[in-house]
Amino acid sequence: MSATLFKKEIKSNWLLLVIFLAVLSMYGTMITMMFDPKLGDSLKMMAESMPDLFAAFGMLDVGTTLLEFVSGYLYGMLYVAFPGVFIIILCNRLAAKYVDNGSMAYLLAVPKKRWNIMLTQGVFMLTALVVMVVYITALVLLVSEVLFPGEMETAAFLRVNVGLLGLLVFFGGACFCASCFCNESRTSSGISTAVVVYSVLVQMISQVGDKFENLKYATPLTLFHVDGLAAGDGEAWMTCVILYAVGLTLMGIGIVRFSKRDLPL
């Protein structure tokens, strides 16, 4: 790895991370503050009046406990879609954009091999995702403890966030791999956007009625089993491991491909 390059990426991308953390903080705080067991019947009535809409966003049945409420409203869509956008932007910046604007020539001029440089970029991407998940985990736990002392099932909530990180590592690996394969930013961004948007849309459609239920097998989001992770289910852990493994494998494929291909420098 290149410590100098890693520090450079921190300086270049810290504001992007802060912006997305601010957005996630707003939603995390707001949703947690909305929890009130007495509102359960009202929310259920709303869900029954618009079942397809609530089902698409994974909020048709958010349960009655604080963990179920937070998991349903945040981890069904918001904490997947917004980090997905962050990953698209970041991964494009870490490889394809350097090639597209000619800056990669300067990076390759240093006495480091290509795979050293791209490994650094990949590790930076993973570090950013870990920081994001650790932050939102700590934030929701803090807000929950302040507003509803003792209500949050901490161990179960931590397991859900381990699963969330696995999903983000999968998206990160796929988008980083695309960025390593592409010479143009628009192509890299297009492929990455297609991966994330496709996954989210298919998941939403699969949750709207039994007619489209089988579509859940066509999206990686199915491997992020929130309820199973909260309960400590073995199958949920297995699918979580698959997300980590595939994501890291895709990142490795991207690094190898970048190291061997011809670059238009």
QUITA-V498384 format. One record per pair of residues at least 12 apart in sequence whose C-alpha atoms are under 7 Angstrom apart, sorted by the first residue. I is the first residue (numbers start at 0). J is the second residue. If there is no record, write none. Layout:
# QUITA-V498384
i:I j:J
i:I j:J
This chain:
# QUITA-V498384
i:0 j:115
i:0 j:116
i:0 j:118
i:0 j:119
i:1 j:115
i:1 j:116
i:1 j:119
i:5 j:119
i:5 j:123
i:19 j:85
i:20 j:131
i:24 j:135
i:27 j:139
i:28 j:139
i:28 j:142
i:30 j:69
i:31 j:69
i:31 j:143
i:34 j:65
i:34 j:68
i:36 j:63
i:39 j:63
i:46 j:59
i:51 j:207
i:54 j:206
i:54 j:207
i:55 j:203
i:55 j:204
i:55 j:206
i:55 j:207
i:56 j:75
i:56 j:76
i:56 j:203
i:57 j:71
i:57 j:75
i:58 j:71
i:58 j:72
i:65 j:150
i:65 j:151
i:66 j:151
i:66 j:152
i:66 j:156
i:83 j:195
i:86 j:171
i:87 j:174
i:87 j:188
i:87 j:191
i:87 j:192
i:90 j:174
i:90 j:175
i:90 j:178
i:91 j:178
i:91 j:184
i:91 j:187
i:91 j:188
i:93 j:120
i:94 j:178
i:94 j:179
i:95 j:178
i:95 j:179
i:95 j:181
i:95 j:182
i:95 j:183
i:95 j:184
i:95 j:187
i:96 j:183
i:96 j:184
i:98 j:182
i:99 j:182
i:99 j:183
i:99 j:184
i:101 j:264
i:104 j:264
i:113 j:258
i:114 j:254
i:114 j:255
i:114 j:258
i:117 j:254
i:118 j:254
i:121 j:250
i:125 j:168
i:129 j:164
i:132 j:160
i:132 j:164
i:136 j:160
i:155 j:229
i:155 j:230
i:156 j:229
i:158 j:228
i:158 j:229
i:159 j:225
i:159 j:228
i:159 j:229
i:162 j:223
i:162 j:239
i:163 j:223
i:165 j:239
i:165 j:242
i:165 j:243
i:166 j:223
i:166 j:242
i:168 j:243
i:168 j:246
i:169 j:242
i:169 j:243
i:169 j:245
i:169 j:246
i:170 j:195
i:170 j:246
i:171 j:246
i:172 j:246
i:172 j:247
i:172 j:249
i:172 j:250
i:173 j:246
i:173 j:249
i:173 j:250
i:174 j:191
i:175 j:250
i:175 j:253
i:176 j:249
i:176 j:250
i:176 j:252
i:176 j:253
i:177 j:190
i:177 j:191
i:179 j:253
i:179 j:254
i:179 j:257
i:180 j:253
i:180 j:256
i:180 j:257
i:198 j:218
i:198 j:219
i:198 j:220
i:201 j:214
i:201 j:215
i:201 j:218
i:202 j:215
i:202 j:218
i:202 j:220
i:222 j:238
i:222 j:239
i:223 j:239
